Amino acid sequence: MKAAILTNPYLTEAQELYQPRRLAEALFSRGVAADILPNAFRVTSDTHTLTGYGFAVYLDKDKYAPRVLERAGLRLFNRAEAVELCDDKMLTHIALASAVPMPKTIPAPLCYKAAAEPLLPELTFPVVVKECFGSFGEQVYLVRTREELQALEEKLKLRPHLFQEYIEESRGQDIRVICVGGEVVACMKRTNPHDFRSNLAHGGRGEPYPPDAEIRSLARQVTKTLHLDYCGIDLLLSKRGYLVAEVNSNAFFGGIERITGADVAGAYADHILREMGK
C-alpha cells in the first residue's frame, strides 16, 4: 500500500513543508511509502488523475478535489466534509454550537454595501470580527467602536465574515490542542503580550500545558461532531471555562512538537494505519 500526502502547491516555506515531510517519515518507518504531492492534479466532476494510492493525507483546504477523490473510493485523512466544515469558521460554529461551549457568534450579512447596522443591538464592544476563511490569525480584527466597525464593514462587505464575542480575560492567550483519533496528543498554552491574537506567527510564545479532563472531553466532542481524524483546536480561557474558538483540520504541528516534545506525526501515522486495518 502506498500513500499520497496532498499539500497546497503554494506552500513552500520550511515551516509549511515540515508537516508533510514528518508524516512521510512516520509512515515510511511503519512500512508505508508516501509521496508528497501538490494538490494540483487534474480533477473533473467525476474523474481524477491521482491513481495508485491506498489512501491520502489531505493537507489542503480545497473542498472540491476531496469530494471527487472520495467518490472514487479513496480514503482521505481528513475526510472532505470535515475539511469543508473547518475551513469556513461560520460553518464550524454552526456545527459545534449545540455540542460544546463557544463564544457568542453572529454571521455578518453578505451584502453589496456595509450592512452591520441592524446587528448593532446584538453586539457588545469591543467585538472580534473574523473573515470566515483565513489562517495564522490573519483576517481577524478587534473592533472597539461603532465607527471602527462601520469602516471595517465597508472593507469586508463582499467577504463572508462573522462577529464574535470578545473574551477579555483570554486576551493574547489561548490553549492549542492537537487531536488524533479523538484523543489529545499535544497541548500548549500560547501567550502574546503584544497582540490580542496568541498565534506563534504573530509573536506568541508557547509552553507545554497538561490537558485536564475538561480539555480531553471537549476534544473528543469536537472531533466526533466534525468527523475529524486530525485537528488543532483553539480554546479561549474564560470566566465560564474553556470556550472553543476555532478548529483547524490541517493545523501545523511543527511548533507544538518542538515545544512539547510530542510525536504528533507518529501518532497520526499510527491512527491512519489502524483505520486502514494495518
N, C-alpha and C positions, 0 to 999 in steps of 0.2 A: 504494500500500500504506500502511495506517495501523497504528500500534502502540498497544497498551494497556500502561500501566505500572501494575501492581496493587500496592497498598500495604495495610498493616494499617490499618484505619479508626480505630484508637485512637492512632496515632502523629500527634501534632500539633505537637511541638516543632520549632524551626528546624533543629536538627541532624538530626532524623529526616526532615524534608522536603527537605533538601539533596540527598540521593541521587536521588530521582525527578526533581527539577527539573533537576539536572545531566544526567541521562540523556535527558530530554525535549529539552533544549537541544542535546545532542550529536547526537541522531537528527535533529532539525529541520535542523541545519546540514549534514546529509548528505542532505537531501531527503526525510526521512520525518517526517510529522506524528505526534505521540504525545499521547494523552490520559492524564492521571494520574487513576486511579480507585481508590476504596476497594474492597477485596476483599469486597464485601457485596452483590453481585448474586445473584439467585435461582438456586439450583442444586438439582436433584433428583439421583437416582441415575443418570439418563441424559440429562438436558437442562440447559441453562443459558440465561441471557438476555444473555450477553456476545456480541454479534454485530457484524460489520462490521470486524473486525480481522484483519490478516495474521499477526500474532504478538503475544505478550505477554511483557513482562519481569515476572517474578513475584518481588516483594519481600516476600512474606508467608511465614508458616510453616504456615498451614492446609494439611493434607495431603489433604483430600477434594476441594476445588474443583479443584485442578490435575489430578487424575485424570479428572474429568468433562470438563474442557477438552481434555485430550489425547485422550480417547476421541472427542471431536467433531472432532478433526483440527487443533486449534490448536497451533502450535509454541510451547513455553514456554522461556524462559531464566530460571532453570534448569528442568530437567525435574522432573516430580513425584517420581520415585524419588530423585533427588539431594536435593531439599528434605527429603524424609522421612528419609533416612539421616543428613543433617547436623543435623536438628532434635533428634534423640534421640542424646545423647552416647554411650550404650552401643552403639547400632546403628552409629554412626560407628566406634567402636573395633573392633567385631566385623568390620566390612567391611575395615578397614585393617590389622588386627593381623598378617597374614601378608605385607603388602605394604611397610610402612615401619616404622622403629623408633618405638616408643611406650613411655610409662611402663607398668609393670605395672598392670593394671586388673582389678577383680573386680566383677561385678554384685552388688548387695545383694539379699537375699531380700525379696520384696514380700509382707509378712505383716500380719496384723491385730494383731500385737504385736511389739515390738522383737525382732529375731532375728539380731543380728550375732555372737552368742556362738560359733557353730560356725566362723566365719571368723577368729576372733582369732589362731589359729596362723599364718594366712597373712599377717597384717598386721604391718607394722613402723611404730611410731610415731616421729615424727608422720606422719599419713596425711591425704591430701586426700579429702574427701567432696564429691561433686558430685551435685546433682539432675540427672536426665537432660534436663530441659527448663529452659532459662534463658539469659539474655543479659546482656551488660555486666559479666560477672564476678559477677553475683548468683547466689544459691543455690549458692555454693562456700564450703566451710568447711575450715579447717585444724584438725585434731583432734590433740591432743598426748598424751592419756592414755586408758586404757581407760574410765575413769569419764566423761570427756567424750564418748566415742563412745557409751556406753550412753544418756546423756541425749539426744544428738542423734538416735540411732536411734528413740527414743520419739517424737520430733517428726516424723521422716521415714518412719515405718513404713508409711504408705499411699501414699507418693510414690515413683515409680521413681527410684533413685539408684545411685551406684556408689562404690567405694573405689579411689583411685588413688595409686600410689607418689609420695611427696613428693621432689622433686628439690631438695635444699638449695642446691646451687650456682646454681640458677636463681631463688632467692627474689627476688620483686619485679622480675624482669626476664624478658623473652622477646623473640622476634622475630615481628612481624606481617608476613605476606606476602600480598599481593593478587595473585591469578592470574586471567588471562583467556585462555580457549582453551588452557589448559595451560602458559602462559608467565607468568613473573613480570613484572608491570608496575609494582609499587611494593613497597618493603621498608623497614621501620623497626624500630629497637630501642626497646622500651618499658621504662622503669625507674621503679620506685616504691620509695623508701627507707622508706616508712611502712606498707607493706602487702605481704603475700606475693603479692597479685594485682597485675599490672602494668597493668591496663586504664586507659586515659585517664579513664574515667568514675569511677575510684576515686583520682584524683590522680596517675596515672602521667604521665610525660613521654616524648615520642617524639623520636627523632633519625634522620636517614637512615642506612640500613645497606646497604652494597653487597652484593647477593646473590652468593654464591660458587657454584661448580659443584655443590656438595652440596645447597644450598638449591634451586637450579633443578631438579635431578634429583628431589628429594623432591616439589616442587610438581607436576611432570609425573606422577609416580606417583600422588599423591593425587587429582588431577583426573581421571586416566584411570580409576582404580579406582572412583571415586564418580560418574563420568559428569557432571562439572561443567563448565558454560560459564564460570562466575564463582565465586570464593570468596575468603574470607580464611582463612589457615592460621596457627595459633599454634604456634611452635616453642620448646621449652624448651632451655636451654643446659646440657648435662650432661657429665659426665666421659666418657660413652660417645658423645658427639657430639650432634647435633641430635635431639630427640625430638618427634614430632608430638603435641601435647596436644589440640587441638580443630580442627574445621573448620566454618566458618560459611558457609552458602550465600548469604546476603544481607548480608554484612558491610558496615557503614557505611564509606564511604571518604572522608568529609569531612576527618577528621583527618589521614589519611595523604597526601591530596592537598595539604593545607596544609603539612605538614611536609617532604614530599619534592619537591613541585612536579610530581609525575607527573599526567598527564591520564588518570586511570582511566576516567572517563566516556567519553572519546573512544575509548580502547582497547576498551571493552566495546561501544560502538556499532559500531565497525569489525568486531569479531568477529561480532556479530549479523548485520550486513548480508552478510558473507561467507557465513555459514551459510545465509542466506536467498537466496543467489545473486544479490545486488545489487552 
